[in-house]
Every structure is written in C-alpha cells, then in structure tokens.
Amino acid sequence: MDNQQHNNDTELHTGYNDLAQVEVSIQSAEKMVGSATMSLDPEAMDHAERAISNARSLLNDAKSAGTGLDTDFLQNCEMTLSQCEHQLSEARK
C-alpha cells in the first residue's frame, strides 16, 4: 500500500509541474508579444509567434493529461493565448 501512495504523490507532483510549466510558457509568450508589438520588429514577432505556439502545445498536453487539472486555470490560459495571438496579428497588419 505504501508503494501505491508514493505513485499517487508522483502523479500529483507531475500535474502541478505541468501546470507551472504551462503558466511560465504563457507568461514568457505574453512578454515576447508585448515587446514585439511595441518594436514592430518582424523577427521579434516570429519569435513571439513560436512562443505562443509552444505555450499552446504545452497547454494542450496538460489538457490531454487531464489529471484533475483546474479547469478555470486552463480556460484562463486559453484566453490569454488567444489574446496574445490577436494582439500579434493586429500588430502585423
């Protein structure tokens, strides 16, 4: 029984790490988008686009892992990424 408990702890810890990684990647994408849209530098915009894509990929991985993850948190992540994408596409016009 002790071994089973240990496995559950590992899963919970991994789920938390996944969420933390998603959050950090989204914050990074937000900063890159902000910087790129202020400078209007095409290369910075490309980097920001990749950062958004990477963050969305991590978010989708976390969603599909579905270890009882906080749905409000996931919805907020989704909304933030959508806002980043919109901001970036507006700046490219």
C-alpha positions in Angstrom: 0.0 0.0 0.0 2.9 2.3 0.8 4.2 1.9 -2.8 0.7 2.8 -4.3 0.6 6.0 -2.2 4.0 7.0 -3.5 2.8 6.6 -7.1 -0.2 8.9 -6.4 2.1 11.6 -4.9 4.3 11.4 -8.0 1.3 11.9 -10.3 0.1 14.9 -8.4 3.5 16.4 -8.3 3.9 15.9 -12.1 0.5 17.5 -12.7 1.5 20.5 -10.7 4.8 20.8 -12.6 2.9 20.6 -15.9 0.7 23.5 -14.8 3.6 25.5 -13.6 5.4 24.9 -17.0 2.3 26.0 -18.9 2.0 29.1 -16.8 5.7 30.1 -17.2 5.5 29.5 -21.0 2.4 31.7 -21.3 3.9 34.4 -19.3 7.0 34.2 -21.5 4.8 34.4 -24.6 3.0 37.4 -23.3 6.2 39.3 -22.6 7.5 38.4 -26.1 4.3 39.5 -27.8 4.3 42.8 -25.8 7.9 43.5 -26.8 7.4 42.5 -30.4 4.3 44.6 -30.8 5.9 47.6 -29.3 9.0 47.3 -31.5 7.1 46.0 -34.6 10.3 44.0 -35.4 9.3 41.2 -37.8 11.9 38.8 -36.3 10.7 39.5 -32.7 7.1 38.8 -34.0 8.2 35.5 -35.4 9.8 34.6 -32.0 6.6 35.6 -30.2 4.6 33.5 -32.6 6.7 30.5 -31.8 6.5 31.2 -28.1 2.7 31.2 -28.4 2.8 28.0 -30.4 5.0 26.3 -27.8 2.8 27.5 -24.9 -0.3 26.3 -26.7 1.3 22.9 -27.2 2.2 22.6 -23.5 -1.4 23.7 -22.7 -2.9 21.0 -24.9 -0.5 18.4 -23.4 -1.7 19.4 -19.9 -5.3 19.2 -21.0 -5.0 15.8 -22.5 -3.1 14.5 -19.5 -6.2 15.6 -17.6 -5.0 14.7 -14.1 -7.9 16.6 -12.4 -6.5 19.9 -13.6 -8.1 23.2 -12.6 -10.4 24.0 -15.5 -10.6 27.7 -14.5 -6.9 27.9 -14.8 -6.9 26.1 -18.2 -9.7 28.4 -19.5 -7.7 31.5 -18.4 -4.6 30.1 -20.1 -6.6 29.6 -23.3 -8.0 33.1 -23.1 -4.6 34.6 -22.5 -3.1 32.8 -25.5 -6.0 33.9 -27.7 -5.4 37.5 -26.7 -1.7 37.1 -27.4 -2.5 35.8 -30.9 -4.9 38.6 -31.6 -2.5 41.2 -30.4 0.2 39.8 -32.6 -2.0 39.5 -35.7 -3.2 43.1 -35.2 0.4 44.3 -35.0 1.3 42.5 -38.2 -1.3 44.4 -40.2 
